[in-house]
Amino acid sequence: MPLYCEDCMKLVDGAVCPRCRNRKLREVEPGDFCQVADVHYMQAEMLKELFRDNDIPCTERSALGAGITVNLGVNVGTVRLYVPYDRLDFAKELYDVYFNSPAAPEPEPERTLLIGHVYRHFKGGLYRVEDVAKHSETLEEYVVYRKLYGDRSLWIRPKAMFLSPVDKEKYPDAMQEYRFEPYDGEEPEKTE
Ligand SMILES: [Zn+2]
């Protein structure tokens, strides 16, 4: 059973909720409302109708939390939709069908880690991803990767961070969107 963050009403991969850093997670139960998607309120109306037509109970929150957004006038247009865990897969299928219509925006694809693949760091160095390891205390996943130059030493870094975008404020000139991106050229020769 996946773990569930009650505060965020969200299924969580790993031992810590990535949104609120909550560690008091529990196993999800069939009736727990889980986040399906963040959508524009116009799309939310259509999705809610689609869910209703398919007998899926649905609840919503504004993406910034109830109550405050209307007063601030910020991001009022975004709605977060939730359905019970036992209807989540079906709801996601309906969501996909709806959003794959040509008029809808593309959801951002989730990045997958390619084990054994060479990645290029945004500062230029090449590294090979050796494997993924779990931290014994937090259960957080770490990427184990080898430097393909210099001392060819072995490094670890949290997987979420490994796959994350470059901080464009800190590095405005970075040529890559992500900190590490798959590299399709030849793996460099060992030079001693
Ligand atoms: Zn949370």
Residues whose N, C-alpha, C, O or C-beta is under 5 A from the ligand:
A	BS01	ZN	C5 D7 C8 C17 R19 C20 N22
